[in-house]
Amino acid sequence: MTEEQPGQPETVFGSADDVAAAVDRAVGEAFAHVTAEHQTARGDSLFALTMSGLGGCRRQAAYRLAATEPTDPDLVAGEHRTANLGTAVHRILLPALAHVLPGPAAAEAPVVLQDGSARGVPGTTDLWWEPARAVIDLKTVGEHKLDRVLTRGESPEHRKQVGGYALAKDARWVVWLYLDRSTGCHAVVVEEFGPAFRAEVWERVWEIQRLARDPDFAPRDEHGPGLSYVCDGCPWLRRCWGRDARTGVRGAQSHIAMTDPQVETALGMYCAHRDEESRHKKLKNFWREVATGGGRKPGPYGKWRFYFTGASSRLDEKRVRADYAEREATPPTREETGRLYVRPVK
């Protein structure tokens, strides 16, 4: 039996709801605790440029390299459940992979990319496999994201990040190991670390060095608060998007268009993407019927496969409204923002 601390009121769990509420609250606090421990371990590097930032937002990387004072340092705290679950998988799987790979392999090996600065760009490789001279990087992904990797390959962000490790280790091969957190299924992407790949990574390093001279004018590679989880957790959120920017809240994007001509350009871009979206939707529906119509059997076809999920049901709004009308009652509604219409000026 757990004893209460002196001077503390005794906690009473008199119902199942009390117990459930305590456990529910504890889960969130546990994730936040893990985040805090990880950040304490990082110490002074929490807001500095590391290898993981090479492929991300260039403005954030420039702020890090320039040692710019964060305006929103508290945004790095919190539960960060997806990231912490990924870290947990790393801690279990990486040592096991290092143990079973043929020949010497080191898990979580610290490296420094010597970029001409006194500090260099530090990082930690997930796995260094000595006999193959291969850097192996483990990326955990959400459910159903593995198919995207199999068809499109590694993301540009992951490419430059892991390329930085490869430069630091003078690797011959770069390996991206993608793992579905929900099923354990995985995909492996391998590329030789040749001259063109090396030049690609060095160009990003030199670009960030140039941008760090005046980081407030570096390109934004994300879409702002409420539209990008990167921005929502960025320690420089308000410096980048304005003093009224708030995590998870849209609206700060309007600072980009401050004059009528800039608003005109933004409306034109909106229309271009709207029309492109409509065109792609029609093309998608067309090719869906070409590929899957006529009772074609689901399964693999070359490098692609298709399948259908199980049948599901959804609310029939027309019948619900008719039912309410018959009873001379008003169906419940909710407030929604008005729809945006953009048309040419006549």
C-alpha contacts under 8 A as a table, 3 or more apart, distances in Angstrom:
res1	aa1	res2	aa2	distance
4	E	8	Q	6.60
4	E	9	P	7.66
4	E	10	E	6.32
5	Q	8	Q	5.53
13	F	16	A	7.62
13	F	18	D	5.27
13	F	19	V	5.84
14	G	18	D	6.48
14	G	19	V	7.98
15	S	18	D	5.22
15	S	19	V	6.62
16	A	19	V	5.17
16	A	20	A	6.10
17	D	20	A	5.04
17	D	21	A	5.96
18	D	21	A	5.23
18	D	22	A	6.25
19	V	22	A	5.22
19	V	23	V	6.30
20	A	23	V	5.23
20	A	24	D	5.96
21	A	24	D	5.03
21	A	25	R	6.08
22	A	25	R	5.23
22	A	26	A	6.09
23	V	26	A	4.94
23	V	27	V	6.29
24	D	27	V	5.47
24	D	28	G	7.05
25	R	28	G	5.60
25	R	29	E	6.44
26	A	29	E	4.95
26	A	30	A	5.92
27	V	30	A	5.08
27	V	31	F	6.43
28	G	31	F	5.29
28	G	32	A	6.33
28	G	79	E	6.26
29	E	32	A	5.03
29	E	33	H	6.05
29	E	79	E	7.34
30	A	33	H	4.96
30	A	34	V	6.29
30	A	79	E	7.89
31	F	34	V	5.15
31	F	35	T	6.33
31	F	78	G	7.63
31	F	79	E	4.71
31	F	80	H	6.98
31	F	81	R	6.29
31	F	84	N	7.20
32	A	35	T	5.05
32	A	36	A	6.23
32	A	77	A	7.14
32	A	78	G	4.98
32	A	79	E	4.14
32	A	80	H	7.29
33	H	36	A	5.11
33	H	37	E	6.25
33	H	79	E	7.76
34	V	37	E	5.15
34	V	38	H	6.24
34	V	79	E	7.94
34	V	84	N	7.28
35	T	38	H	5.17
35	T	39	Q	6.23
35	T	77	A	6.60
35	T	78	G	6.72
35	T	79	E	6.48
35	T	80	H	7.00
35	T	84	N	7.09
36	A	39	Q	5.14
36	A	40	T	6.12
36	A	77	A	6.69
36	A	78	G	7.96
37	E	40	T	5.14
37	E	41	A	6.28
38	H	41	A	5.15
38	H	42	R	6.46
39	Q	42	R	5.05
39	Q	43	G	6.47
39	Q	46	L	6.62
40	T	43	G	5.21
42	R	45	S	5.60
42	R	46	L	5.71
43	G	46	L	5.98
44	D	47	F	7.12
44	D	48	A	7.33
45	S	48	A	4.80
45	S	49	L	7.37
45	S	50	T	7.56
47	F	64	R	5.88
47	F	67	A	7.54
47	F	70	P	7.82
47	F	235	P	7.89
48	A	64	R	4.64
48	A	65	L	6.19
48	A	67	A	6.52
49	L	52	S	7.99
49	L	53	G	6.20
49	L	54	L	7.92
49	L	61	A	6.15
49	L	64	R	4.82
49	L	65	L	5.23
49	L	121	V	6.61
49	L	122	P	7.82
50	T	53	G	5.65
50	T	54	L	7.27
50	T	121	V	5.37
50	T	122	P	5.15
50	T	123	G	5.58
51	M	54	L	5.50
51	M	121	V	6.07
51	M	122	P	5.97
51	M	123	G	4.91
51	M	124	T	7.80
51	M	161	Q	5.75
51	M	162	V	7.87
51	M	164	G	6.23
51	M	165	Y	7.14
52	S	55	G	6.99
52	S	56	G	7.68
52	S	123	G	7.07
52	S	161	Q	5.37
53	G	56	G	5.26
53	G	57	C	7.54
53	G	61	A	5.87
53	G	161	Q	6.89
54	L	58	R	7.82
54	L	61	A	6.83
54	L	157	E	7.59
54	L	160	K	6.10
54	L	161	Q	5.32
54	L	164	G	7.48
54	L	204	R	7.07
54	L	205	V	7.04
55	G	58	R	7.76
55	G	156	P	6.77
55	G	157	E	4.00
55	G	158	H	6.37
55	G	159	R	7.12
55	G	160	K	4.86
55	G	161	Q	5.23
55	G	204	R	7.89
56	G	60	Q	7.76
56	G	61	A	7.23
56	G	157	E	5.52
56	G	221	D	7.57
57	C	60	Q	5.40
57	C	61	A	6.27
57	C	219	P	7.94
57	C	220	R	6.28
57	C	221	D	4.80
57	C	222	E	6.51
58	R	61	A	4.97
58	R	62	A	6.06
58	R	208	I	6.63
58	R	211	L	7.97
58	R	218	A	6.51
58	R	219	P	6.15
58	R	220	R	6.47
58	R	221	D	6.44
59	R	62	A	5.00
59	R	63	Y	6.21
59	R	211	L	7.65
59	R	215	P	6.10
59	R	216	D	7.19
59	R	217	F	7.69
59	R	218	A	4.80
59	R	219	P	5.65
59	R	220	R	5.54
59	R	221	D	7.43
60	Q	63	Y	5.07
60	Q	64	R	6.24
60	Q	234	C	7.75
60	Q	236	W	7.34
61	A	64	R	5.05
61	A	65	L	6.18
61	A	208	I	6.68
61	A	212	A	7.96
62	A	65	L	5.12
62	A	66	A	5.98
62	A	208	I	5.63
62	A	209	Q	7.20
62	A	211	L	5.72
62	A	212	A	4.33
62	A	213	R	8.00
62	A	215	P	5.18
62	A	218	A	7.06
63	Y	66	A	5.18
63	Y	67	A	6.10
63	Y	68	T	5.13
63	Y	212	A	6.47
63	Y	215	P	5.64
63	Y	216	D	7.89
63	Y	236	W	7.84
64	R	67	A	5.13
64	R	68	T	6.30
65	L	68	T	7.77
65	L	208	I	7.73
65	L	209	Q	7.39
65	L	212	A	6.06
66	A	212	A	5.18
66	A	213	R	7.04
66	A	215	P	7.32
70	P	73	P	5.57
70	P	235	P	5.25
70	P	236	W	5.06
70	P	239	R	7.89
71	T	235	P	6.16
71	T	236	W	5.20
71	T	237	L	6.92
71	T	238	R	6.18
71	T	239	R	6.21
72	D	75	L	5.86
72	D	234	C	7.23
72	D	235	P	4.45
72	D	236	W	5.68
72	D	237	L	6.31
72	D	238	R	6.99
73	P	76	V	6.19
73	P	234	C	7.99
73	P	235	P	4.69
73	P	236	W	7.54
74	D	77	A	5.52
74	D	235	P	7.17
75	L	78	G	7.32
75	L	232	D	7.60
75	L	233	G	5.06
75	L	234	C	6.39
75	L	235	P	5.89
76	V	233	G	5.91
76	V	234	C	7.05
76	V	235	P	6.60
77	A	80	H	7.86
80	H	83	A	5.55
80	H	84	N	6.15
81	R	84	N	5.13
81	R	85	L	6.01
82	T	85	L	5.23
82	T	86	G	6.26
83	A	86	G	5.06
83	A	87	T	6.23
84	N	87	T	4.92
84	N	88	A	6.19
85	L	88	A	5.03
85	L	89	V	6.39
86	G	89	V	5.18
86	G	90	H	6.31
86	G	139	K	7.77
86	G	140	T	5.73
86	G	181	R	7.75
87	T	90	H	4.99
87	T	91	R	6.27
88	A	91	R	5.20
88	A	92	I	6.49
89	V	92	I	5.30
89	V	93	L	5.89
89	V	140	T	7.89
90	H	93	L	5.32
90	H	94	L	5.44
90	H	126	D	7.99
90	H	138	L	7.31
91	R	94	L	6.07
91	R	95	P	7.08
92	I	95	P	6.57
92	I	96	A	6.97
93	L	96	A	5.19
93	L	97	L	6.12
94	L	97	L	5.07
94	L	98	A	6.18
94	L	107	A	5.84
94	L	108	E	7.80
94	L	126	D	6.96
94	L	127	L	7.04
95	P	98	A	5.04
95	P	99	H	6.18
95	P	106	A	7.98
95	P	107	A	5.80
96	A	99	H	5.02
96	A	100	V	6.39
97	L	100	V	5.31
97	L	101	L	5.94
98	A	101	L	5.63
98	A	104	P	7.52
98	A	105	A	4.92
98	A	106	A	5.90
98	A	107	A	6.03
98	A	127	L	7.09
98	A	129	W	7.81
99	H	105	A	7.31
101	L	104	P	7.55
101	L	105	A	6.91
101	L	129	W	7.83
102	P	131	P	7.98
103	G	129	W	7.60
103	G	130	E	7.05
103	G	131	P	6.06
104	P	129	W	6.42
104	P	130	E	5.72
104	P	131	P	6.94
105	A	127	L	6.71
105	A	128	W	5.53
105	A	129	W	4.39
105	A	130	E	5.81
106	A	109	A	6.20
106	A	127	L	5.59
106	A	128	W	5.22
106	A	129	W	6.64
107	A	125	T	7.34
107	A	126	D	5.57
107	A	127	L	4.55
107	A	128	W	6.62
108	E	124	T	5.61
108	E	125	T	5.20
108	E	126	D	4.56
108	E	127	L	5.90
108	E	128	W	7.98
109	A	124	T	5.40
109	A	125	T	5.30
109	A	126	D	6.85
109	A	127	L	6.95
109	A	128	W	7.07
110	P	122	P	7.45
110	P	123	G	5.90
110	P	124	T	4.32
110	P	125	T	6.40
111	V	122	P	5.85
111	V	123	G	5.39
111	V	124	T	5.74
111	V	125	T	7.06
111	V	165	Y	7.15
111	V	168	A	6.33
111	V	169	K	7.35
112	V	120	G	6.04
112	V	121	V	5.44
112	V	122	P	4.22
112	V	123	G	6.13
112	V	168	A	5.99
113	L	120	G	5.56
113	L	121	V	4.97
113	L	122	P	6.22
113	L	164	G	6.94
113	L	165	Y	7.38
113	L	167	L	6.83
113	L	168	A	4.64
114	Q	117	S	7.09
114	Q	119	R	7.92
114	Q	120	G	4.77
114	Q	121	V	6.64
114	Q	168	A	7.26
115	D	120	G	5.40
115	D	121	V	6.93
115	D	205	V	7.54
116	G	120	G	6.78
117	S	120	G	5.29
119	R	122	P	7.89
123	G	165	Y	7.23
124	T	165	Y	7.66
125	T	128	W	6.67
125	T	135	V	6.98
125	T	136	I	7.43
125	T	137	D	6.85
125	T	165	Y	6.25
126	D	135	V	7.67
126	D	136	I	6.22
126	D	137	D	5.20
126	D	138	L	6.53
127	L	135	V	5.95
127	L	136	I	4.98
127	L	137	D	6.47
128	W	133	R	7.24
128	W	134	A	6.00
128	W	135	V	4.96
128	W	136	I	6.34
129	W	132	A	5.95
129	W	133	R	5.74
129	W	134	A	5.16
129	W	135	V	6.44
129	W	136	I	7.37
130	E	133	R	4.77
130	E	134	A	6.70
131	P	134	A	7.86
132	A	172	R	7.38
132	A	173	W	7.26
133	R	170	D	7.95
133	R	171	A	5.11
133	R	172	R	5.44
133	R	173	W	6.39
134	A	166	A	7.79
134	A	171	A	5.57
134	A	172	R	5.97
134	A	173	W	4.53
134	A	174	V	5.65
134	A	175	V	6.88
135	V	162	V	7.59
135	V	165	Y	7.04
135	V	166	A	6.04
135	V	169	K	7.93
135	V	171	A	6.54
135	V	173	W	6.44
135	V	174	V	5.13
135	V	175	V	6.02
136	I	174	V	6.27
136	I	175	V	4.58
136	I	176	W	5.93
136	I	177	L	6.88
137	D	162	V	6.79
137	D	175	V	6.21
137	D	176	W	5.08
137	D	177	L	5.91
138	L	176	W	6.22
138	L	177	L	4.75
138	L	178	Y	5.96
138	L	179	L	7.31
139	K	176	W	7.18
139	K	177	L	6.04
139	K	178	Y	4.78
139	K	179	L	6.19
140	T	178	Y	5.75
140	T	179	L	4.74
140	T	180	D	5.86
140	T	181	R	5.93
141	V	145	K	6.12
141	V	146	L	7.08
141	V	178	Y	6.81
141	V	179	L	6.01
141	V	180	D	5.06
141	V	181	R	5.99
142	G	145	K	5.69
142	G	146	L	7.94
142	G	180	D	5.84
142	G	181	R	5.90
142	G	182	S	6.83
143	E	146	L	7.47
143	E	180	D	6.12
143	E	181	R	6.88
143	E	182	S	5.76
143	E	183	T	7.69
144	H	147	D	6.45
144	H	180	D	7.70
145	K	148	R	5.49
145	K	149	V	6.90
145	K	180	D	7.33
146	L	149	V	5.17
146	L	150	L	6.36
146	L	178	Y	7.23
146	L	179	L	7.47
146	L	180	D	6.42
146	L	186	H	7.25
146	L	187	A	7.03
147	D	150	L	5.03
147	D	151	T	6.28
148	R	151	T	5.30
148	R	152	R	5.82
148	R	153	G	7.51
149	V	152	R	5.23
149	V	153	G	4.76
149	V	154	E	6.12
149	V	178	Y	7.74
149	V	187	A	7.46
150	L	153	G	5.80
150	L	187	A	6.80
151	T	303	K	7.94
151	T	304	W	8.00
152	R	155	S	7.96
153	G	189	V	6.72
154	E	158	H	6.38
154	E	159	R	6.38
154	E	176	W	7.12
154	E	189	V	7.10
155	S	158	H	5.26
155	S	159	R	6.12
156	P	159	R	4.92
156	P	160	K	6.43
157	E	160	K	5.67
157	E	161	Q	6.33
158	H	161	Q	5.14
158	H	162	V	6.04
159	R	162	V	5.59
159	R	163	G	5.89
160	K	163	G	4.84
160	K	164	G	6.18
160	K	200	E	7.77
160	K	201	V	5.69
160	K	204	R	7.69
161	Q	164	G	5.28
161	Q	165	Y	6.93
162	V	165	Y	5.09
162	V	166	A	6.33
162	V	174	V	7.27
163	G	166	A	4.90
163	G	167	L	6.21
163	G	174	V	7.24
163	G	193	F	7.84
163	G	197	F	7.50
163	G	198	R	7.24
163	G	201	V	6.08
164	G	167	L	5.13
164	G	168	A	6.32
164	G	201	V	6.42
165	Y	168	A	5.12
165	Y	169	K	6.24
166	A	169	K	5.14
166	A	170	D	5.65
166	A	171	A	4.89
166	A	172	R	7.72
166	A	173	W	7.76
166	A	174	V	6.76
166	A	193	F	7.39
167	L	170	D	5.03
167	L	171	A	6.65
167	L	198	R	6.93
168	A	171	A	7.93
171	A	174	V	7.26
171	A	193	F	6.71
172	R	192	E	5.94
172	R	193	F	5.19
172	R	194	G	7.40
173	W	190	V	6.98
173	W	191	E	5.91
173	W	192	E	4.54
173	W	193	F	5.21
174	V	190	V	5.76
174	V	191	E	5.39
174	V	192	E	6.17
174	V	193	F	6.16
175	V	188	V	6.94
175	V	189	V	5.72
175	V	190	V	4.55
175	V	191	E	6.65
176	W	188	V	5.85
176	W	189	V	5.08
176	W	190	V	6.44
177	L	186	H	6.96
177	L	187	A	5.97
177	L	188	V	4.78
177	L	189	V	6.56
178	Y	186	H	5.39
178	Y	187	A	5.15
178	Y	188	V	6.35
179	L	184	G	6.02
179	L	185	C	5.85
179	L	186	H	4.34
179	L	187	A	6.65
180	D	183	T	5.65
180	D	184	G	5.18
180	D	185	C	5.38
180	D	186	H	6.11
181	R	184	G	5.74
181	R	185	C	7.99
193	F	197	F	5.85
193	F	198	R	6.64
194	G	197	F	5.47
194	G	198	R	6.21
195	P	198	R	5.03
195	P	199	A	6.08
196	A	199	A	5.13
196	A	200	E	6.21
197	F	200	E	5.04
197	F	201	V	6.49
198	R	201	V	5.33
198	R	202	W	6.28
199	A	202	W	5.09
199	A	203	E	6.01
200	E	203	E	5.25
200	E	204	R	6.58
201	V	204	R	5.23
201	V	205	V	6.40
202	W	205	V	4.98
202	W	206	W	6.14
203	E	206	W	5.19
203	E	207	E	5.98
204	R	207	E	4.98
204	R	208	I	6.24
205	V	208	I	5.35
205	V	209	Q	6.38
206	W	209	Q	4.99
206	W	210	R	6.31
207	E	210	R	5.15
207	E	211	L	6.19
208	I	211	L	4.97
208	I	212	A	5.96
209	Q	212	A	5.23
209	Q	213	R	7.09
210	R	213	R	5.79
211	L	214	D	5.80
211	L	215	P	5.43
211	L	217	F	7.47
211	L	218	A	5.53
212	A	215	P	4.78
212	A	218	A	7.78
214	D	217	F	6.04
214	D	218	A	7.20
215	P	218	A	5.07
216	D	240	C	7.01
220	R	223	H	7.66
222	E	228	S	6.27
222	E	230	V	7.17
222	E	231	C	6.79
223	H	227	L	5.73
223	H	228	S	5.69
223	H	231	C	7.50
223	H	253	Q	7.68
224	G	227	L	5.63
224	G	228	S	5.65
224	G	231	C	5.39
224	G	232	D	7.42
224	G	241	W	7.13
224	G	250	R	7.49
224	G	252	A	7.18
224	G	253	Q	6.28
225	P	228	S	5.84
225	P	229	Y	7.45
225	P	231	C	5.35
225	P	232	D	5.10
225	P	237	L	7.86
225	P	245	A	7.10
225	P	246	R	6.64
225	P	247	T	5.39
225	P	248	G	5.22
225	P	249	V	5.60
225	P	250	R	5.57
225	P	251	G	7.85
225	P	252	A	7.11
225	P	253	Q	7.94
226	G	229	Y	7.43
226	G	232	D	6.73
226	G	247	T	6.65
226	G	248	G	3.98
226	G	249	V	4.59
226	G	250	R	4.66
227	L	231	C	7.95
227	L	248	G	7.50
227	L	250	R	6.93
228	S	231	C	5.32
228	S	232	D	6.26
229	Y	232	D	4.87
229	Y	233	G	6.32
229	Y	248	G	7.95
230	V	233	G	5.45
230	V	234	C	6.05
231	C	234	C	4.91
231	C	237	L	6.25
231	C	247	T	7.44
232	D	237	L	7.24
232	D	246	R	7.78
232	D	247	T	4.51
232	D	248	G	5.62
233	G	237	L	7.67
233	G	247	T	7.07
234	C	237	L	5.24
236	W	239	R	5.25
236	W	240	C	6.06
237	L	240	C	5.35
237	L	241	W	5.98
237	L	242	G	7.71
237	L	245	A	6.86
237	L	246	R	7.72
237	L	247	T	7.69
238	R	241	W	5.11
238	R	242	G	4.76
238	R	243	R	4.99
238	R	244	D	6.95
238	R	245	A	5.39
238	R	246	R	7.52
239	R	242	G	5.76
239	R	243	R	6.89
241	W	244	D	7.95
241	W	245	A	5.88
241	W	252	A	5.85
241	W	253	Q	6.96
241	W	255	H	7.26
242	G	245	A	5.52
242	G	252	A	6.69
242	G	255	H	7.35
244	D	252	A	6.94
245	A	249	V	7.45
245	A	251	G	7.58
245	A	252	A	5.29
246	R	249	V	5.49
246	R	250	R	7.90
246	R	252	A	7.95
250	R	253	Q	7.11
251	G	254	S	5.91
252	A	255	H	5.95
253	Q	256	I	5.96
254	S	257	A	5.69
254	S	258	M	7.46
255	H	258	M	6.05
256	I	262	Q	7.88
257	A	260	D	7.73
257	A	262	Q	4.83
257	A	263	V	5.29
257	A	266	A	7.27
258	M	262	Q	6.46
258	M	263	V	7.16
259	T	262	Q	5.20
259	T	263	V	6.31
260	D	263	V	5.04
260	D	264	E	6.08
261	P	264	E	4.89
261	P	265	T	6.23
262	Q	265	T	5.04
262	Q	266	A	6.24
263	V	266	A	4.96
263	V	267	L	6.16
264	E	267	L	5.19
264	E	268	G	6.24
265	T	268	G	5.04
265	T	269	M	6.25
266	A	269	M	5.07
266	A	270	Y	6.18
267	L	270	Y	4.96
267	L	271	C	6.25
267	L	342	V	7.18
268	G	271	C	5.16
268	G	272	A	6.18
269	M	272	A	5.03
269	M	273	H	6.23
270	Y	273	H	5.34
270	Y	274	R	6.00
271	C	274	R	4.90
271	C	275	D	6.02
271	C	342	V	7.09
272	A	275	D	5.33
272	A	276	E	6.13
273	H	276	E	4.91
273	H	277	E	5.93
274	R	277	E	5.08
274	R	278	S	6.30
275	D	278	S	5.08
275	D	279	R	6.18
276	E	279	R	5.05
276	E	280	H	6.07
277	E	280	H	5.17
277	E	281	K	6.12
278	S	281	K	5.13
278	S	282	K	6.44
279	R	282	K	5.30
279	R	283	L	6.28
280	H	283	L	4.98
280	H	284	K	5.87
281	K	284	K	5.00
281	K	285	N	6.24
282	K	285	N	5.24
282	K	286	F	6.23
283	L	286	F	5.01
283	L	287	W	6.19
284	K	287	W	5.35
284	K	288	R	6.02
285	N	288	R	5.04
285	N	289	E	6.49
286	F	289	E	5.46
286	F	290	V	6.42
287	W	290	V	4.81
287	W	291	A	6.04
288	R	291	A	5.32
288	R	292	T	5.84
288	R	293	G	7.26
289	E	292	T	5.34
289	E	293	G	4.58
289	E	294	G	8.00
290	V	293	G	6.01
291	A	296	R	7.85
292	T	295	G	7.00
292	T	296	R	5.48
292	T	297	K	7.71
292	T	298	P	7.63
292	T	306	F	7.97
293	G	296	R	5.95
298	P	305	R	7.29
298	P	306	F	5.48
298	P	307	Y	5.05
298	P	308	F	7.60
299	G	305	R	5.20
299	G	306	F	5.57
299	G	307	Y	6.45
300	P	303	K	7.18
300	P	304	W	5.75
300	P	305	R	3.91
300	P	306	F	6.68
301	Y	304	W	5.29
301	Y	305	R	5.54
302	G	305	R	7.61
316	D	319	R	5.60
316	D	320	V	6.30
317	E	320	V	5.00
317	E	321	R	6.11
318	K	321	R	5.32
318	K	322	A	6.27
319	R	322	A	4.96
319	R	323	D	6.06
320	V	323	D	5.05
320	V	324	Y	6.30
320	V	331	P	7.97
321	R	324	Y	5.16
321	R	325	A	6.12
321	R	331	P	6.68
322	A	325	A	5.00
322	A	326	E	6.23
323	D	326	E	5.25
323	D	327	R	6.57
324	Y	327	R	5.18
324	Y	328	E	6.11
324	Y	329	A	5.02
324	Y	330	T	6.13
324	Y	331	P	6.13
325	A	328	E	4.77
325	A	329	A	5.86
325	A	330	T	7.17
326	E	329	A	7.62
